[in-house]
Amino acid sequence: MMRLLDFLFPPRSDEALLRSVSTDDFLAKVAPRLVPETRPGTVTLLSFGDPLVRAAIHEAKYHGSIHAFELLAAALADYLRDADDVGRRTSHIVPVPLGSARRKERGFNQVEEIAKRAAKLLGGALPDTALLERTRETASQVSLPRTLRLENMKGAFACPSKLEERSRAATYIVIDDVITTGATLQAAIDALAEAGVEHIIPLALAH
């Protein structure tokens, strides 16, 4: 039956690549490391150069694949479960927000969907999707050189609500799917810092 369906409705190459990948297979690829593209440095979990990781990111980002969401959420939960910095404080997971036009076009924010599933796996609070807001639409970062990416994202985020002193002392884990130059995550970090947040952990699913 599957072969007949594939003949009638050929799967995307990334979709076909991920089809037989189990959670355990994917978790074996998790190798956290710190990269210096942002200040503070960003924790990355997976290598974007790995075909399966790249397929999962693409399927989540452009096609809303539930399987891709679940694989990436498992990787995120696996890291957060054992992260010392996270366990020592009250922690808030903050997905990088999309602009309203891009969210309307896709129908979802892939980072938010992944973060929600990771929080469910951990039995913790849902991600804080109201803390950061996109202040303006930005051009796609994909084809821009580093200097223009930094300029493109400067001031792109803000914290619409004032944080109480107790909240500012919590840990805020700001999450994006892929880090390249770090421009998007740095803009999010800067917005949190301007709101008075004292402890920020930038995290990217892949690098």
N, C-alpha and C positions, 0 to 999 in steps of 0.2 A: 504493500500500500504506500509506504514512504517513497519508494522509487517512482511509483506512478505519480504521486503528488509532486515530486521533484521535477518530473518530466513536464507535467502540466504547468507548474508554478515554480520555475527554477529559483532556488534560494540565492540570496546575495552571497558573495564569496566569504565575507566575514561571518555571516549567519551560519553558513555550512561549516566553517572552521570551528565555531564555538559549540556546535550541536552536541558533540560527544564529550565536552569538557565538564568534568565534575568539580564540585566545590573543593575537594581535596587536591585535585590536579592544579587548580588555580592557586590555592593557598601555598602550594609548594614554590610558587614564583615570587612570593612576598619576601622582599629583602630591604627593609627600611634603611635609609641613609639620609644624611643631611647634605643639602646642596646650598651654595652661597648666593644664589640669585636674589634673595631678599634679605631684609634686615628686620627681625632675626632670621636666621637661615630656615629654609623649608624642609620639613620631613617628607621624603618621597617613599612610596611603598613598592612600586613596580617599575619595570623598565619598559618604556614605550617602544623600544626597539624589538621587543619580543612580539612575534606575530599574533599570539593569542591575546596578549594584553592590548595591543593596538586594535584588534578586532573587537574586544569587549568595550573599549572606550568609544569606538566608532558606532557600534550597535546601540550603546546606551545613548550617546549624544544625538545621533541623527535619526534613529529609528525607534527609540523608546523600548528596546528589547528587555522584557522582564528577566530573561535568563542572564543577560549582561548586567542588569541592575543587581541581581542577586549575587553574582560572582564578585562584583566589585564591592558590594556591601559586606560580604563575608571577609574580604581582604581588609577593609576598613575596621570592622569589628574586631578582627583578630589582632590588629595593631593596638587599638584603643583599650582592649581588655587587659593588656600587659604593660601599657605605657606608664612608667613611674610618675612622670610629671602630671599626667591626667588624674591618677588615683589620689594624689595628695591634696587636691583642692576640689571645690565645687566646679564642675566643668560644663561648658555650653558649646554645643556643636553649631557652627555658623556656616551654612553653605554660601558660597559666593552667588549673589543674585544675578539673574538675567535682566536685561532691559525688557520693558513691557512688550515692545514690538516683537523681539525675538522669542519671548515666551509664548506670545499669542501664535506666532508662526509654528513653533514646535508643539505647543500644547502642554509642555512640561519643562521643568528645570532638572536636567539629568543629575546634577550634583545633589539637589534636594531629595530626589527620589532614592538615590543611593544612601544618603545620610539617614533618611527615615528608616530604611530597611536595616541599616547598621544599628541604629538606636533600638529597634525592636529586638534584634538579636541579643543586644546587651541588657535588655530589660530596663533601659534608662529613659530619661525624658526625651521627648521629640526634639529635633533640631530647632534652633531659634531662627525662624525665617523672617522675623520682623525687625531684628536688630539692625541689619544693614539694608539700605535701599540704594538702587541705582539712580543717580541723580540725572543722568542723561544717557541717551543711546550712544553707543560707540561703534566705530567701524570694526569689522572683523579683524582680529589680530593675525590671522593665518599668514597673510601675504606681506605684512609690514616688517621692515627691519627693526632692530632693537631700539634705536633712538626714537623712531616714530611710535613704537608700541608704548614706550614710557610716556610720551606726550599724549597719546591717544587715551590712556587710562588715567592720567592725572586728574584727581578730583572727581572720579567717576562714581564714588560711593560716599555715603554719609550715614550717620546714625541719627534717625529721626527723633528718638526719645532720649531724654537725659537719664543717665545711669546713676543709681544710688551708690554711695560709697562702698557698701557691702558688695554690690554687683561688680563694681570696678575691680575688686580684688580677686574675683573668680578667674578661672582659666577659660580662655576663649579659643577654641580650635577652629580656625577659619579654613575651609576646605574648597579646593578646586579640583577639576578632573586631571588636567595636564599642566605642568609648568614648563615653559620654554625660556623666556627671558625673565620671568617673574613679575612682569609689569602689572598684571591683573591682581595677583595676590598682594603685591606691595601697596597698591591703591587701597585694597580692603584693609590691610594692616594699618595704614596711615589713618584711615577713617576711624577705626577702633581706637587707635592711640589718641587721636584728637578728642574723642569722647571720654578719655580718661582711663581706658582699660590698661591695667598694669601688666597683665600676663597673657601674651598671645602666642599661640603655637600655629604657624602656617603649615598646612599639610596638603600635599598634592598626591592624587592616586598614582600618577605616573609621571616619569621624567625621561 
